Structures are given as structure tokens and as C-alpha cells.
Amino acid sequence: MRVIKGFIGSALLTMGLMFIVITVDDKQFLQNVLLRVIGVSSIFIGIHLLHRQFHPHSYNKPGTPK
């Protein structure tokens, strides 16, 4: 499961960068902004998934000691 989550995180990072770089057409401003927002959010989700894989102890449940 750990490898799968790491792969999904890496894929989200790559897709996010591609979404930011893609521009549909200069006339379609709203669609370009939407692609960039999707790209940035997928980058943040990918970073979060990868960070959980390499630092699992920083995500303990409240009330449990580290």
C-alpha cells in the first residue's frame, strides 16, 4: 500500500505540473485559470501523500504520544 500511495503522489505531482503548463487558448481565460487551479491543488495533494510516506510519525492521531 505504501508503494501505491507513493506512486499516486508522484503521479499527482507530474500531472499538476502538466496542468499548470497547458494553456488551452488565450481567449478562454476561465478554462486556463481552472486548469492552473487543478494543477496546483493536485501538486499539494501529491506532496501531502509523499510527505505522509516518508514522515508517518508526524501524522499521529491526537492524544497518542509520538
N, C-alpha and C positions, 0 to 999 in steps of 0.2 A: 504494500500500500504506500510505503514511503517513497519508493521509486516512481510510482504512478503520480503521486502528488508533486514530486519534483519535476517530472516531465510536463505535467499540466502547467505548473508555474513558469517553466521555461518557454512553453508554447504561448502562454498569455503575454509574456514579455515580448516575444518576437512579433506576435500579431499586433500588439499595441503599438510597437514602433512602425509597423507597416501601415496601420490605420492613420497614424499621425502624418506619415509622408504622403499618403494618397490624397490627391485633390481631384474631385470629380470634374468640375468645370468652374471657371471663375464666376459665372453668373449664378450658380447655385450655392450661395453663401451659407444658407442654413444647413444644407447637407454636408458641406465641408466642416462646419463647426461641430455637427453631430458626430462625424467620423473622428474628429480630434478628441471629443469628449469620451467616446467609446474607447479610443486608443489609450488615453491617459488613465481611464478607470481600469482597463484591463492590465496596464502596466502595474498599477498599485495593487491589484488583486494578485498578480503574479509574484510581485515582490513579497507580499504578505505570505503567500503559500511557501515560497522558498525560504523565507526567514523562519517560519514555523518548523521547517525540516531541519535546519541547521542549529536552531536555538529553541528546542522544545521546552526547556525548563523555564523560559521566561513567560510561558503561557499557562501557568498553573491555575487551577481553579481557586477562587477566593476562599481564604480560610485554611488552605493547605500550605504547610511550610515548604520552602524551596530546597 
